[in-house]
């Protein structure tokens, strides 16, 4: 009965508090806003979480669970505010004596208080469900994004996620507040909890750690991701997240921890009003104790209240505040946990295929600051509240406030202390980065880079944030609501404003264009915009600081109206001068920034960009099929001015009318960034003398970059004309957003996209059909049909050129090298500039790069073909791997596919990105994707991806630069899938099947994850529509399996015949139908089904090994008994999967104990499997270690981790 009374008392108390309903309303509002945005309520918003917003309904059981879970993170602060402090509240209001003198049992007192608070918190959290339901029911949503309504979709996440999390988190906070009788440990625990959650999240980055990470995440997020990682769109729309397997284990583990914590509270709690259960014999608080409150321990006989004395008092107060925080065991716990988190995260930076990179300083500084920034933000938020409220909570505020000390002394001391803590933590980040570097044997620390990154960039942002959160805490004058308002603001800023496209840095507090770092180019030109924006926001921060001082609470205060009057009385003298000076500078700097970002540079919101793109299509789609000439040759002089960030082009196209109709007008799409363009037409170069042109401009639409020139004389079929062009691209001032590409001081990389395009460009249309519908555009297929004969007239690269002759002269500054496609025929220096003349020698695609940088060069040759790698000094780590890949690739490809068409191959390092790209004989290669990879040849799990990427891009010299597909479905299979296959074969011969297993497992994982977030429709491989997860990831696995089934030699022979037939093909271009025809001839009749499974349908398997046992025979051999299951499923474009009958040949393998981490096969053969369950008895000569079905992951398997199991001795 007493338990019930206390429970009812706690419940009544909570439901009388306005905060309970405020929390409920805030959750409801956030959930409602997310629901309507995900449902397409706003034209400018496209919100997607785990696939919702595309083909996954925004109110599907999957989406509802993810939205609910995500908002539950915000619930941590609510749980801290509502569940932690029932017992602490008794001490805070001195009501504990009343309770402790009554005959109340521990169970009744603790259990009733805890349960009552949990129920009240649960009421607040139900706002999420009601908000999602209400939002999804709005009549103005996009009907295509809303599915059937089911109440249980909203109930189940509470049963499996919210309630268990509330019990677990609530018990942590309740225990800490009850046993310490302080709230500060609760806040610290919430920070530590977030650190732990992020540590668990880091483990997901490695495939082999996913199951462990699913168990370790206390809130169950990783478990949900693990269970649903391969779900298709159809499953997400119809299936509740099953409460089975790893999700059940996760919930049981952490609920168990919660009950253990309650047992700890129950055991240690005592009805002794004078002791703290942790740290009995609680010492009296004086001086600088009591949570860091500064109270003088002795009265100064002659206090100095002059300006000098107040400055000293401010600095001394800041020192005391700082030292008390530093000495706090809670702060030390944060520091330790943060260091652990950074060590765990640091070893993951830059990983590709689970392979590490070298811990270069730029990556360490930005990476560690990035992962630790969330905790720095949380520390600022929580300590801001603690600093402001500690005197009041200790009932010392009136003593302190009665002193004749200006309010700015207390405020400024707290701001300095908070900034000092941030600075110390940033030094800790640098320390951790250096420790990680030492751990990996990397000693090139680059301290200036650490200091620039951490203190030149991050520290400024964090101090500006400290000013803002102190302002909010002061203005709100309620610690918990202040916490919530600050967190809500940042969540709104991150999720809502970004979704709405409100990205102008002029109204996003503390924002800036960004400061990307590159080892090649450092911070380059990005400092200018960054510093101007920081000055702008620093002026605003000064105004906030003045306002904070005006509203600073001293003594007892009334309502907000009274505080406003007090602030008005304080707004005199230096406060007024400081505010208006800061305001003047704020307006002046803002005006200058506006001039740079909106006048010198063009700024638009994402919605405006989409609208402009839609207008382009509405106005000019009618010209899509207007007859236009084709580019057949390009001669260009390209002048690159890296330090002026300028590039200009002066040259001409040779345009040939390949149609059967006269062309009277030429349509141009001009790149919008061009500062100047001059276009002339003539029969030859001499015709351009004096600016003469045989064409006149009749339409000029600079908004849509569309221009029409009417020729003086129609261009007849098979006739040609020269189009002279003079274009200039000059970067002026700074933009709202920093972009790492283009012309930079060191590492310029751009391409022929800066030159005019001939004719209407469908590629410039809106591609997302959700966006198209917003602007009244019809549904658009991602690619033309595989049978569209008109589309076959264009290659997948361009619709204004086929194969061209290329002649280019590049110039750059005297300390740099300029490169483009073609063979270098001449180089010279003149006027302090370097010049380079390149000629293609062979017909190439109209797709060429323009690159300039300070390079060192590694050179070699292979069969008289010149090989060169242009790299940045200090990035020599993987040059030998890349050079080896070039040689091995040339050897394999020339032998099996045909001759290489150029006299040289060159790899060019460039900054700021993470990709490689293949142009004709030229491969720009990002510094971050291979040059700093740290491949351990002795580690079987490492994938030598510098070698793989080099082999892949070299493969494009055949698959794209010889064979280019028509611009129809399947086009990217002919270049990307085939480049994947080419690289896969080179890797197989170099590294063997075990290393390929690791590679294929990663590729399969990425394919299965990719299909789960498909926004349009999944299609079979032969009809792929530029879907990377299909043509890259699935293509790798499929092609590797194909060569295994029919033989590598047989497949390569078929491909060689195909290349011989279609290379350098003129329109109509080849398609996958023609490719399949050649491959089909190489496949025996018994294996024809694999072409259907692999290419023309979506086929997946669910194979597993159920039993693997061995028995030693009398003759010394071993008999292995293997029981397996195999399920074959066919899927439609939405992911609806249906099991079909088996009639397949599948690998069965038995292996010895691994040597040096690599599998050693004792038996490997394809078995004909016709039923879901099959058993095999296999005789081998050695004791087996492992056995299973499809052990090398050649088939697309929904659960490849259970294909192989350890063999056990058979029981007699």
N, C-alpha and C positions, 0 to 999 in steps of 0.2 A: 504493500500500500504506500509506504514511504517513497519507494522508487517511482511509482506512478505520480505521486504528488510533486516530486521534484522535477520529473519529466514535464508535467503539465505547467509547472511554474516557469521552467526555462522556455517552453514553447510560447506561453503567454507573453513572457518578456520580449521574446524575439518578434512576435507578431504585433506588438505595440510600437516597435521601433520603425520609423519611416525608412531607415536604411534597407530593411528587408524587402520592402516593396520597390524601393529604388533599384536595388540589385536585380529584382525580378524584371522590372521594366527595362533596364538596360540590356539584359540578356535577350528579352523579347525583341527589343528594337534592333539589336545587332543581328539576331537570327532572321528577323523579318527582312532586313535590308539585304542580307546575303541571299535569302530565298528569292526575292524579286529580281536581284541582279543576275543570279544564276538562271532565272526563268526568262531572261531577255526583256526585262521591263524598260531598260535604258538603251537607247540606240548606241551610246558611246561606251557601253560597258560590255566586256566579254570576260566573265569570271569562270574559271575552270579549276576544279579541285579533284584530282584523281580521275579525270576523264569527263566529269560533269561539265555541261556547257557545250558539248559536242553532240554525239549520238547517245550519250548516257543522259537519261532524264534527270533534271535537277531535283526531283522528288523521288528518285528511285531508292530502294533500300540501301544501296551502296552509298549514294550521295548523302542521304540523310545521316547515315552512320558517320561519314567523314566530316560533315559539317558539325554534327553534334560533338564529335570527339575534338575537333579543332577549337571550338568555342569553349570546351572544357578546360583548355589551357588558361583561358582568362578566369576560369573558376578557381584557380589556385589562390588568387588574392582574396576571393570571396570566402573560401574555406578558411583561410588564415584569419580573416576578420570575424567570422561567425562561429567557427567550431573551436578555435584555439583557446579563447579567453574566458569561458564561463567561470572557472575556478580563479583565474587571475583577476577577473572583475571583482570578485568578493574582496580580494586584498586591496585592489585599487580604490574601492569605495568603502573600505573598512567594515564590510558587512560579514566578514569571515567569522568574527567572534560570535555572532548570532547563530550561525550554522554550526560552528565547532563545539558549542556548548550544548547542543541538542543531541539526543540519542539517535544519531543517523549512522547507518552502516556505510562503509566505503562503497559497496556496490550500489546502494541507492543514490549516494551523493555523486559519485563519479559517473555511473552508468546513466542516471537520469539526466545529468547535465550534458553528457556527451550525446546521448540519443536525441535529446530535445534540440540541441544545436544542429545536429545532422539533419533532422527533419526540416528545420527552418531553412538550412542551406539547400536542401533538396527542393524545397518550394521555390527558392530563387532560381535554381538551375532548371526547373521546369519551364522557365521562360524561353529556353532554347527551343524546346519542342513546340510550344504554342506559337512562337515566332516563325518557325519553319513551316508549320501547318498553315498559319494565317497567310504568310507570304506566298506559299504555293497555291493558295486558293484564289488569288487575285485575278479578276477577269481580264486585266490588261496584259497578262503575260503571253509570251509566244507559245501557242498551243503545241508546236512541234517539240518543245523542250520540256513538256510536262507529261508525266505518265499517270497511270491509275493511282487513286488515293487509297492507302491502307493505313489504318491507325497503328497497327502493330509495327510498321516501319519506324515509327517515332518512339514506341515503347521499348523495343528490344535493345537499342543502344544504352538505355538507362539500366536495364537489367544486367547487361554484360560489361558495360564500361563505366558509366557515370556513378552508379551506386558503389561498386567495388572501389573505384578511385576515390570517391568521397570518404569511404570508411578508412582506406589506407592513408590517404593524405591527411584526413582529419585527425587520425590517431597520432600521426607524427607531430602535428602542430599542437594537439591537445596535450600530449605527453610533455612536450618541451615547455609549454606555457604553465602547465600544472606543477611540474617538478622544479622549474627554475623560478616560477612566479614572476616572469618577465616576458615581454613580447618580442624583444630584440632577437632572441634565439629562433623564434618562429620565422621572422623575416630571413634570417641567415639560412635556416633550413630550406626555405623556398628557393633560395639561390642555389644551394647545394643540390636540391632536387632537380632543378633545371640543368645544372652541370651534368648530373648523372644521366638524365634523359638524353642529353646531347652526346655523352660518351657512348651510350647504347646505340644511338643513331649512327655514330661513326662506324660501328661494326658492320652495318648493313652494306657498306661500300665494298666489302669483300664477299663474294658469293659463298665461300666456305663458312663464313661467320653468321650467315643470316639466321639460322635456327637459334643459335646462342643469343644473338641480339634480340630475337623475338621473345625469348624467355626473360631477358634482363631488363627490358623496358617496363618500368613500374606501372605506367598508365595503359599499356596494351597496344600502343600505336604500331610498334614493330610487328607484333603478333598479327594485327589486322592486315598489315602490308604483306606479311609472309603468306597468310592464308589466301589472299586475293591477288597475289602478284601476277598470276597468269590468267585471271578471269577475262573473259571476252566481254564485249559491249552487251551482248544478250544476257549474260550471267549477271552483270552489274545492274541491269534493268529489272531483273525478275527474282534474283536470289537474295535472301537474307544471309548475312555473314554467319556461317555456321559456328555454333558454340561447341567446337570439337577440337581435338588435337592440341596444337601448341597454344591456342587461345585459352583453352581450359586450364592447361598447366600454368600458363602465365597468371591467370586470375587466382588460381589456388595458391601459388607461391606468394603473391603479394597480399592477398587477403590473409594468408597465414602470418605474414610479417606484421600486418596490422593487428591481429589478435595477440601476437607475442608482445607488441608494444603496449597494448592495453594491460596485459598481464604485468608488464614492468611497472606501469603507472599504479596498478592496483597494489603491487607489493611494496613499492617505495613511498607511496603517499601516506602522510601522517596528518592527523588533525592537530598538529602543533603549529600555532599561529606565529611562532617566532623563528621558525627554521625553514630553510629551503632544502627540499629533499635531495638536491644535487648541490653539495657544498654546504653541509650542516655547520652550524656555528657561523651563520652569515655575518660578515663583518659590517660594522657601521660604516655608512657612506659619508665621506667628507671630502672637502677639497675638490679634486678633479675626478673622484669616483662617481658612482651612480650613473653608469651609462655614458660617461664622458662629459657630464655637465660641469662647467667651470664655475666653481663657487670659491671665492677666496677663503683660505683657512685662517687668515688673520686680518685684522683691520689695519690698513695703512694709516699711520698717525697723520701724515700730511699728504693726502691723495692729490694727484695732479690731474685735473680735468681740462687742461689746455688741449689745443689741437695736437701738440706733440705727445702729450700724455695719452690722448685717445688713440693716436697712431700706434704708440707702443702697446696700449691695451689690446688693440685690434690684432697686432702681430702676435702678441703673447697668447691671446685667446685662440688664434688660428693654430699656433704651435701646440697648445694644450689639447685642442679638439683633435688635431691630427695624431698626436702621440697617444691619446686615449683610444682612438680607433685602432691604431697600429698595435697597441699592446693587448687589445681585446682578443681573447681566444677564438671568438666567433669570426673576427676578421682573418685571423691566421688560418682558420679552417677554410674560409673562402679562398685564400691565397693557395693553400695546399691543393684543394679540389680543383681550382683553376689551372694549376700547374699540371696536375694529372690529366685534365681534359686537353690541355694544349699538347702534352706529349702524345696522347692517344691520337689527337687530330693531326698533329704535325707529321706523323709518319704516313698519313694518308694523302697528303697534298700532292696534286699532280698525277695521281695514279691513273694509269690507263691499262686495261686488261690486268688489273691487280698488280701491276709492275710499278715500282717506285721511280721517282725522279731524284736527281741530286738536290739536296736542300739548299739551293741558291738563295742568297739573302733576300732578293726582291720577293720571291715566293714565300719565304718564311715570314718576312715582316708583314706583308699584306694578308697572307693566309691566317697567321696567328691572331693578328689584330681583328680580322673578320670574324673568326670563330669565337673569340673572347669578347667581342663587342657587346653581345647580348648580355653578358654578365656584368660588364662595365656599366651598361645602361641600367640594369637592375640595381646594382650597387648605388649608383647615383640616385635613383628613385627612392630606395628604401632609406639610405642614410640622410637624404634631404629631409624626409619626414622625421627621422629620429633626432636630428640636430635641432630642428625647429621645436619639436614637442617635448624634448627631454626635461627641460626645466619645469614645464607645466605638469608633466606626469610625476615629477619628484616634488611638486609643490614648492619649488624654489623660485619660480618665475617672478613673484611679486617682490621678493627681496632684491633680485637682480634688477628688475625693472624700475625699482624705486631709486636706484643710483643715478646721479646726474650725468649719465653717459648717453651720447646720441645713439639713436637706433641703428645708424649705419655701422657702428662698431661691431655690434653683435652679428648683423647680417653679413658684413664683409668678412669677418673672421670665419664664419661658417662657409662662405663661398670659397675663400682661400683654402680652407681645410679640405673641402670636397675636391677642389682642383688638385691639391697636393696628393691626395689619395689616388686620384686618377693617374697623376704623373708617376707615382710609385708603382702602380700596377702596370703601366706601360713599360717601365724599366724591367718589371718582372717578365713581361712578354718578350722583350729583347733578350733577357737572360735565358728564357726557355728556348728561344730560337737558336741561340748560340750553343746551348747544351745539346739540342737535337743535331745541329751541324757537327759538333764534336763526336757525338755518338756514331754518326755515319762516316767519320773520318774526313769531314769536309772542313777546311780551315780558312777558307777565303771569306771572312766574316763581313766585310764591307760595312763597318760601323756607321759611316755617313748615310748609307741607304736606310739602315734601321732608324736613325735619328730623323731623317726627312720623312719617312713613312709614318712613324709612330707619333712624333712630336710636331712635325711640320704639317701633318694632315689630320691624324686621328685626335690628337690632343685638343686642337682648336674646336673640333665638333663636339667633343665631350664637355669642354668648359661652357660652350654655348648652351648645351643641354642642361648643365648644372644651373645656369642662370634661369632657364625656363622652368625647371621643376621646382626651384625655390620660390619662384613667382607664383606658380599654381598652388603650392602648399600654403603659402602666405595668404593668397586671395581666398581660397576655399575655406581655410581655417578648420579643417577636419582631416585628420591624418589619413584615415581609411578612404574617405571619399576623394581626397587628394590623390592617393595612390591610384584609385580606379580611374579618375579623370585623366591622369597622365598616361596610363596604359591605354585607355580607350582612345586618346588622341593619337598615340603612335600607331595603334592598330588601324584606326581610321585613315591615317596618313599613308600607311603601307598598302593596305588592301583596297580601301574605298577610293581614295584620290587617284591612285594608280589605275584602278579599273575604270574610273571616269575619264581618264586621260588628262587629268589636271597635273601636269608635270612641269609647269613653269617654275623655275627656281626663285623667281621674284616673290612668290607668295607661299613657298614651302619652307618653313623655318629651318635655317641652318643648312639648307641644301646648296649644292654647287654643281658645276658641269661634270665633275668627276676628275680623278687623277690617276689614269692608268699608268702602270710602270712597265718598262721593258729594259732588259739588260742591254739591248742594242741602242735604244734611244733615251733611256732614263725616263724622266718625267716630261722631257721635251718642251713643247710650247704650252703645255696644259697649266703651268703655274699661273699664267696671267689671269685667265678667267677664274681659276680657283681663288686666288688672293683677292680679286675684286669682290667676289661674292662673299668671302669671309669678312672683309671689311664692312660690306653692306649689312650683314647680319650681326656683326659686332656692334655696329651703331644701334641696331634695334635692341640688342641685348643690353646696352647701356640704358636705353629707355625702360626696358623691363626691370633692370636693377633699381632705377629711380622709383618706379612704381612699387616695387617690392618694399623698398625702404619707406615709402609713404604709407603703405598698408601694414607695415610691421606691427605685430601685436605687442603692446606693452600694458601690463596690468590687466585689470578686468575690462572686458569689452562687451558692447551691446551688439545690436544687429548690424547688418551690412550698411544700412543708411547712416548709422552713427560712425562706422568706420570710414565711410566715404567723406563725411564732414571732417573727421580727424585728418584724413589724407589731404584734404583741401587746405587745412590750416598749416600742414607741414610743407606744402608746396611753395616754398619761398627760397630766396637766396640762391645758394649753390645748387640746390635740387632743381630749381627752375632753369638756371643757366645750363646745367648738365643735360637736362632733358631736351631743351630746345636746340642746343648745339648738336647733340646726337641726332635729333630729328632732321636738322638741316643737312648734316652729313649723310644721313640715311636717304633723304630725298635726292641729294646731289649724286651720290654713288649709284642709287637706283636708276636715275635718269641715264647715267653713262652706261650702265649695264643694259638698260633697255635699248639704247642706241646700238650697242654691239650685237645683242641677241635677237632684236626684232627689226632693225633697220639694215645694218651691215650684213646680218645673217637672217635667214628666213625661219621664223618659228611658227609652227602649227601644232595643234593638239592631234592626238591619234585619230580622233573623230573627224577633224578637218581633213587630215590626210586621206582617210577612207572616202569622205565625201568628194574630195577632189578627184580621186581615182575613179569613183563612180561616174562623175561628170565627164571624165575623159572617155569612158566607154559609151555613155549615152550620146555624146556629140559625134564621135568619130568611128564607132563600130561599123557604120555604113560603108567605110572605105576599106574594110578588111580585105575584100577580094578585088579591089581595084588593081588593074595590071601595073606592076612596078618592075623596074630593072633590078638585076642582081649585081652585087659587088663581086668582081672577078679578080681585082688586084688592089692592093693598098700600098702606096708609097707615102711615107710620112717622116718628117723631121720633128722629133720630140725633144723639147728642152725642159729639163727638170732643174728647178732652183730650190734645193732642199731647205736652205736656211731662210728663204723668203716664203716657203711653203706655196710655191707656185709651179704650175706646169702648163706649157702651151704646145699646141700641135699645128703644124703647117704642112699640108700635103694634099693628096688627092686620091679619090676612088676612081677606078675604071668600072663604069656601070654598063652592063650588057643586058639588052632586052631579050630575055629568053622566052617571052610569051609569043603568042601568035597574033597579037594585036598591037597597034601603035600605042605608045605611051606619051600623052601630051602634058602630063603633070607629074612631078615627083614629090612625094610626101615624105617629110622628115620628122622624126621624133628626136628632139634635141635634149641632151642631159640637162637637167634643171640647174646644176651647179655652175654651168658655164657663165663666166662674167662677160665674155665677149664671143661672138661667133660671126664669121663672114663666110658666106657660101656663094660660090660662083660656078657656072657651068660653061663648058666649051669643048671643042673637038680635040684640042691638044693643049699642052702647057703654054704655048705661045699665045693662045687665045685669051689668057688671063691678064695679059699685059695691060697695065693701066686700070685694072679693076673691071674689065669688060666681062659680060656674062651673057650667055644665050638663054637665060631663064630669068623670070622676074617673080618676086614674092607676091602672091595673091592672097595668102592667109597667114596671119601671124598670131598665134595664141600662146603667149608666154606663160599663162597660168597652167595650161595643159601641155606645154612644151611641144606643140604641134604646129608644123609649118608646111605650106604647100607652095611650090614653085612651078609656074607654068612655063614650059619650054617654048622658045620662039618657033621651033620646028619640031613636030612630033618625032619621037625616037622610034624608028621602025623596027620590026622584028629582026633579031640578029645583029642590029647596029649597036654601037657603043658610044658612050659619052664620058667625059671626065668631069668629076665634081670636085672642085677645089674647096678646101676648108681651112679656115684659120680660127682656132679656138684658144681661149685662155681661161685657165682655172686658177684663181688667186684667192687664198684664204685671207679674209679681212677680220680684224678684231677677234672676238671669241664668241662661240655659240652657246646656246642653253645646255647642250649636251656634248660632252667630249667624245669624239670618235677616234679610235686608235688607228684606223687605216688611212689610206690616201697619202698625201705628200707630207712627210715629217722630216725632222732634221737628219735622222739616220735610219734608213729602212723604208723608204718610199716603196709602196706596192699598190699599183692600180692596174687597170686593164683597158681593153678596147671598148668597154662600156662607156667610156668618156667621149667616144666618137659618135657622130649621128647615126641613127638607125634609119633604114629605108622602109617606108610603108608603115601602116598601122601595126602596132605591137600587141598582140593578145596577151603576151606574158605580163604586160603592165596592168591587166585588169584585176579586180578583186577576185581572189581565189576562194575565200571562205564563203560558203553558201549562206551561212547565218548572217554574215555582214551584207552579202548581196541582197538578201531579202529585206534588210532594213532600208535599203536605198531603192527598192522597187526594181531590182534587176532580176532577170530570170535565172533559174537554176543553171549552173554551169558544171559540166562534167570536168573532172580534173585533167583528163587527157582525151584526145580524140579517139574514137573507136579504132581497134586494131584493123578494122576492115575499111576505114575511111580513106579512099583513094586520093581525095584532094589533099588531106593532111600528109600523105606520103610524099608530096612534092617538097616538103620542108624537112630539114634535118632537126633533130632535137636541140641543136645548138642555136640555130637562127633561122629566120624566115626571109632574110635579105641577102644571103650569100650561101654558096655551096663550098667549093674548094677555091682558094685564092692564091695568088702570088704575093709575096710579102717582101718589101724592101724598106728598112727603117734605119735612120740615123738618130742616135740618142746622144744628148749632151747632158753633162751634170757638173757639179762643182769639182774643183781640182783634186780633192781628197777622196772622191768616191768613184765607184765603178757602176756604169749603167748597163742593164741587160734586158734583152727581150728574146722572143722566139727567133729561130734561124741560126745560121752559122756566122760567126764573127769573121768578116773579111778584111777589116781595117780598123785601127784605132790610132788616135793622135791627140795631142794637147794643143790648145790655142787660146790665148787670152785668159789664161788662168782656169780654163775649163777642159774637161776630158770629153772626147768624142769617140763614138763606137758605131760602126756600120755593120748591120746584120742583113743577110739575104737568106730567104727560106730554103732555096735550092730544090725543094719539093713542094708540091701543092699542100697547103695546110688549111685547117678550119679558120674561119674568121673569129678568132678567139686568142688574143695575144696579150702578154703582160708588159708592164713598164716598171722596172725595178731600179732603185739606186741606193747604195749604201757603202760604208767603209768596210771592205771585205779583206780577209785573208783567204787564200785559195789552196785547196788540196787537189792535186791533179794526178791523173793516171790515164791509161789507155786500155782498151780491150779490142783486139782484132782491128787496129787502126781507127777505132772510134774513140774520140777524145772524151774523157770523163773529168768533170770538175765539180767540186763542192765549194760554194762561196759561203763563208761562215764568219761569225764574229769571234774575234780573239777571246779565248777563254772558254769557248764552247767546242772543244776538241773531243769531248767524251765519246761520241758515237760515230765519228767520221769513218773509221775503219768498217764499222757495221754497215753504214750506208754505202760505202764504196764496194764492199763485198756483195751487197744486195744488187747494186747496179751490174756488176760482173756476172753474178749468178743468174740474174734476170735476163740479161742479154743473151747469155748462153742458152737458157731454157727456151726463151721466146723465139729466138732466131731458128733454133733447131726444130721446134714444134709448130710455130705459127707462120714463120716466114721472115724475110730480111727486115732489118731496121732501116728506116728511110732517111736518116740524117747522119751527119759526120761527127756529131757530138751530143752529149747529154750533160746538162748542168742542173745542179740543185742550188737553190738560192734561199738563204735564211732571211726571214722577215719578222718584224716584231708584232706584239700585242694580240695575236690570235692563237688559235689552237686547231689548225687544220693544215693540210697540204693540198695542192691543186696541180693538175697536170695540163700544161700547155704544150704546144709542139716543141719537142726536145728541151723543154724548160720546166722545171718543177720547183715553184716556190714552196717553201717548207717552213712552217712556223717554228720559232725558237722554243715554244712551249710543248710541242708535240713529239719531238724526237731528239733535239739537240741536247737536252738536259736529262734524258731518260737514264735511269740507273739500273741497267739490266744485270742480274746476277746469273752468269752462265751455269753456276753450280746449283741453282735453285730450280727444280723441275716446274715450280708453279709460275715462274717468270716467263712472260711472252716477250720476245725480242721485237717490240713493236717499231723501233726505228728501222730495223731490217724489213719488217712486214710492210710498213707504210711506203718505204722506198720501192719495194717490189710491186706494190699495188699501183703506185703512181706511174712507175715505168711501164706496167702492163697496159696503161691507157694509151701508150704510143702505138699499140696495135688496136686495142678496144676503145676507140673514139677517134684517134688520129689516123687510123686506116679504115676501120669499120665504124661507121656512124649510123645509128638507127633513125628511122622515120619518126617524126614528131607525133607518135601514136602510142597507145598502150604498149607496155613492154620495152619502150626505148631504153630505160635505165637498166634493164636486165642486160642489154647488149653491151653497155659500157661498164657499169659499176659491178654487176654480178660477175661478169667475165674478168674484170680486173681483180676481183676477190678470188676467183678461181685460180687465175694466173699466179697471184701471190701465194695462195695456198699450196700450190704444187712446188713452188720454189722453197717454201718453208718446210714442206714435208720431206723433201730431199736433203734439206740442210739440217733439220732438227729431229726428224723421226715422228712416228705416230703418237707417242706419249705427249710430246709438247703440243701436237695438233689437237689432242683431246682437250687440253686446257683451253686452247683457243676456240675450239668448236663449242665447248660448254658455255663460254662467255657469249659467243655469237647467238647461240640458241636462246640463252636467257634474255638477251636484248630483243630478239624477235618476239618471244612470247610476251614480254612486257610491252613491246610496241603495239602489238595487236590489241592489247587491253585498253589502249587509250586512242584508238582509231577514231578520227572525227568525221570521216565520210563512210568508207566501206573498205573492208579487206578484200583484196582480189588475189587470184592465183598469180604465181611468179611470172608466168609468161605474159600477163596483162598488167604488170605492176605500173602504178601511176605516180612515179617519183616518190614512193614511200620508202624512206631509208631503212626502216626496220625490215622491209621485205627484200629490197634489192641488195643491201649490204649483208644484213645479218642472216636472214633465211637463205639468201643466195649462197653464202659461204658454206652452210651446212649441206644444202641440196647438191651443190656442185661437187663437194668432196665425196658425198655419198654416191653420186652418179659415176665418178671415175672409179670408185671402189667396186661398184656393181658390174660395170661393163668393161673395166680395164682402162688404165690411164692412157696407154698407147692408142687403143681404139677410139677413145674420146678425142684425144689430141689430133689424131688423123682426120677425124670428121671435121674438127674445128679448122684445121689447116686447109682442107678443101673449101670450106665455107669462106674463109678469109680470102683465098685466091679468087673466089667468084665475085665477092662484093666489095673488096677494098677500093677506096677512092671512088666509090660508086656515085654517079650523078642521079638526080631524081628520075623515077621514084626510088626512095631509099628502102633499104632492107628492113624487115621486121622479124619478130621472134617466130612467126610462122615459118619463114624460110630457114631460120636457125634450127627449129625443131625438126624440119624435114631432113636436114643434113644429119642431125644427131640420131634421128629415128633409124636411119639406115645402118648405124653402127650398133644398135641394140638388138640382141637376139630375141626371138619371139617369146621365149619364156620370161623375159624381163620387160616386155613392152608396158606392163602395168605400172612400172616405176615412173615412166614419163607422165602418165596420167596423175599419179599420186604427187609427184614432185613439182610439176609445172602447170598442169591444166586444172587442177582442183586444189582445194585447201585441205590437206590431210595431216593429221597429227596422231600420235600414238600415246598410249599410257602403259608402258612396259614395266615389269618389276620381277625381281627374283624372290621367290617365297622360301626356297630351301636350297642349301648347297652343303652337301656332306660328302665325306670321302671314306673309303675303306681300302686298307692295304691288302693286296692279294698275295697268295702263296708264292707266286713267281716274282715278287718284288715290285709289280706295277700297282697303280692306284686306280680305283674305280670311283669316279665322281658322279654322284646322283644330284641332278639339278631339276628343280621344279620352278617353272616360270609362268607368268601371266602376260598376255599381250592383248591389248585392245586397240583397235584401229577406228578412228573417228573422222568423219567428213564434216566440214563446217561450211556454212553459207557466209555471205558478206557481212552479216551482223554478229556472227560468232555463235549462232545456234549449231550445236554439234550433235551428230547422230552416229551411233556406233554401226559399223558395217562388218560384213563377214571377212575373215582373214583368209588370205591365200598367198602369203608373203614369205620371202626368204629373208631371214633375220640372223644376224651374227650371234653365235653362242661362243663364249670364251672362258677359258680356265687359265689362271695366272699363278706363277710362283711368287714368293715373297718379294716385294719391290726391292730393287737395288738402286741406291742413291735416289730414292724417291720415284723411280720409274717402273712401270709395269713390265713384267717379263712373261709373255704368253707361252703357255705350255700346249694350248690347243686353241684354235680359232677356225671356225667354219660357219658357213651360212646354212641354216636349217629351214626346211620348208614347214611353216607353221600354219595350220588351218583351223585351229580352235583357240579359244581364249586361254585355256590351260594346257600346258604341255610339260612332259617330263623327259629327261635325257640321261642316259648312262654313258659316261665317257671314260675311256681308259687312257691313262697317261703314265709317264715314267718317273715323275718326281712328285713329291708331296705338294698338293695344291695349297694355295693361300687364299685366293679369291676366285669367284666365278660368277657369271651372270649373262644377261641378255643385252645385246647391243652395248657392249662395254666401252666402245670408243665414241659413243654419242653421235652416230651417223644419221639417226632418224630423229625427226622433230618429236620430242617426248615431253609430255606435260609434267613429269616428275622424274627427271633423269637421275636424281640422287639415290633412287632405290633399285637401279638396274643391276648393280653388283653388290654382293655381300661376301663376308668372310666365310670360308669353308670350315666346317667343324667335323670332328671325327664321328663317324656313324656309330650309334649305340648298337650293341649286339643283341 
